[in-house]
Amino acid sequence: MSSNAVKLAVIVGSVRDGRFGPVVADWFAEQARRHDDFEVQVVDLAEVDLPLALPAVSPLMEPNPVRPQGMLPLTHALDEADAVVIVTPDINRSYPASIKLAIDWHFTQWNDKPIGFVGYGGKSGGLYAIGHLRQVFNELNAHTVRDYVAFPRYFELFDADGALRDPAPSEAAARAMLDQLHRWAVPLAAMRTATQPA
């Protein structure tokens, strides 16, 4: 790992029964570790307490509302992260409700951070979800990088052991996205540090 390693949080977005998300997230996390410029932490939303009822909104909203104890590992990972990658399926032409809850329980944690996406699904390969998430993160003053990784018909691309049958194209896509995340993460981290109260 390089001396200027970027702290990368990889979020497993799907929590539904029979989900494939952990397989995709494990594959991507390994790509990030091979990149040698990232310190990788995987957070599975299936292991996070995400209540539907959000804290009250007011003009004087607290940047750190009281969160359930079971949410704190996610909160800590997002606080520490210099960059975030969301691993998401397409569900009804959009992203899972679990991801929206994770986003809405955290708002300052996304500010001035680069966000990347790994999608999987049927024909779309997660692109509907990724498109909608770009709109959401734009509102939160995050920077979504242009490149992404997509797995259309993922059930044909991975074997029974969770390995890609033809890894080269996806590895190249992951590398391109990771390069962009690193390129943005370093100056944005410096910007966040410069704007913090003394």
N, C-alpha and C positions, 0 to 999 in steps of 0.2 A: 504494500500500500504506500502511495506517495505521501510526502510530508504535507501536501496541501489537499488531503482527502476531503471530499465533500460528504457530509452526513446525509444519507439518502433514506427516506422512509418509503417502503413499498407497502401499499395498503391493499389487502385482499378484500374486495368490495362485496362479493356475493355471500349471503348467509343461508341460502335456501338448501333444502335437503338434496343430496346427490350432486352438489356443485362441483365444478371442475376448476374453480378459481385457484385453490392451493397448488395444483399441478402447474398452472401457468405462472403463478407467482414464484414458485420455487425455481422454475426454469429461468425467469427473468432475474431473480436475485443472484443466481449463479453467473449470469452474464455481467451483472454490475460488479460482482466481486472480481471477475476476470479482468475487468476494465482497469483495475488497480488505482483508480482515482476516487473511489467511493468507499465509505464506511456504511454498510448496509444493515438496516433493521427492518424486518418484516412484521407487520401488524395485521392480524386477522380480525375483521369486524365481527366474525362469529363468536369471538372470545371477548367482546367488548359490550358493556352495558350501555345501550342506546335507547333511552326512554323516548316515547313519542312526544310527551309534553316538554316543550322547550321553556327556558327561563323567560320571565316577563321582559318585554322590550320597552325601553324608555329612552328619552333624549340623553340621559346620563348613564347609559348602559355600561355595566362593569365589563372590562376587557377579559376578566377571568371569573365567570359566574361559578357558583357552587355546582360542581359536577359529581355524579355518582362515583363511588370508590372504584367500581368496575370499569369506569371510563378513563381513569388516570393513566394507565399505560399508553393509551392512544394520545392523550393530551401531552404527556411527556415526550413521546416520540415526535409529535408535530412541533412542540416548542423547540426541540433540539435540532430538527431537520433543517438543512440548507436547501433541500430539494425533495419533492414528493412525486412518486409514481402511483397512479391509481390503476389497479387491475380490475377490469369490469367486463361483465357480459352485456349483451343486449337483452333486455326484458321488455317485451311489448314496445319495441322501437325506442327504448330509452335506457337509463341506468337504474340500478336497484335503489329502493327506498332507503336501504341501510347506508348507502353512500351519502344520500342527501342529509340524513340525520347526522352522520359524522361531520359533514361540512357545516351544518347549521348550529351544532353545538360548539363549533370553533370558528371564530371569524378573524381575530387578530393573528392567529397562527398561520394563516395563508398569505398574509400581506407581504408583498415584495419577495415572493419565493417562486422559483420555476416549478412548473407542474408538467409531468409527462403521463402518457397513457399507454396501457397495454390492453387491447380489446380482444374478445373472442365471442364467437356466436355461430349462427348459421351462415347464410350467404354474405351477410354484412360484415362479419368478423368483429363486431363491436363498434362499428363506425357511427351508428345512431347514438349510442351512449356517449361516445367520445365527443361528438358534435354538440350534444346538449351540455355536457360538462364544461366545455370551453366557454359557453355563455355564462354559466354559473360562476366560474372562477374569474372571469373578467370583472364581474361585479365586486369580487372580493380583492381586487387589486393584485391578483397573482398573475404570473406570466406563463401562459401555456406554450410549450415549445411546439414548433411546426411538425417535426417528425414524430412518428408513433409506431407501435408494433401492433399488427392485427392478425388474428387467426380465424379466417373464414373456414367453416366446416372443420372446426378444431378436432372433432372426434375422428377425422380421417388423417389428421396431421401428426398426432401423437400416438405412440404405441402403448401397449398395456403397462409398460414400466414408466410411462410419463416422459419418454424421450422422443424428440422430433425425428420423424423418418427422413426428412431432408432438412437438416438444420441450417445450412449455409444462408439462405435468403433471410430467415428470421434473425439469425445472429448478426447479419449485416445491418438490418433495420434497427436492432437493439443498440448496436454500436453507434449508429448515427444519432439516435435519440439521446443516448448517454453523453455523447460528445456535446450536443446542444445543451443538455442539462448542466453539465460542468461549466460550459462557457458562460452561461447566465448565472449560475449559482455563486461563483466567486465574486463578481462585482456587486450582485444584489446583497450578498452577506455583508460586504463592506458598507453598502448604503444603509442597511439596517443598523449596523453598529454606529455609523456616523450620526444617525437621527435619534438614537436613544438618549433619554435625558441623562445629564451628567450626574 
